[in-house]
Amino acid sequence: MRRPAGVVLFVVLTACGAPTPAPAPTPAPVTTTAATRDAVTQCADRLLYWLDRIRRSPDASGLDYQEMGLTGAEFEALTGLEALTGPADTQAREACARIEAQPKSSGTGWPG
């Protein structure tokens, strides 16, 4: 009984033990030099982003707070900012400072 050449070659190579590749080097830990932004700044950035969107495109005002990625408190602050004319940077930071000063819920779920 004659065996196909491919089967014989496979048996010979596996029996001889083909060299295994060297393990990949471990990647170095990623370090970032960018400073972490504080919660008040992140909140103010979100509010100012959505305020700008609403002022430029009134159809954005039909979104709810979840679609905007805001908390209920942030959405209330945004609603207050909408009544202002002109830049609202200071008012947004003040609103976010008040929001961040509020006690945080310890559990998950509504109304957290």
Secondary structure, 3 states (H helix, E strand, C coil): CCCCHHHHHHHHHHHHCCCCCCCCCCCCCCCCCCCCCCHHHHHHHHHHHHHHHHHHCHHHHHCCHHHHCCCHHHHHHHHHHHCCCCCCHHHHHHHHHHHHHCCCCCCCCCCC
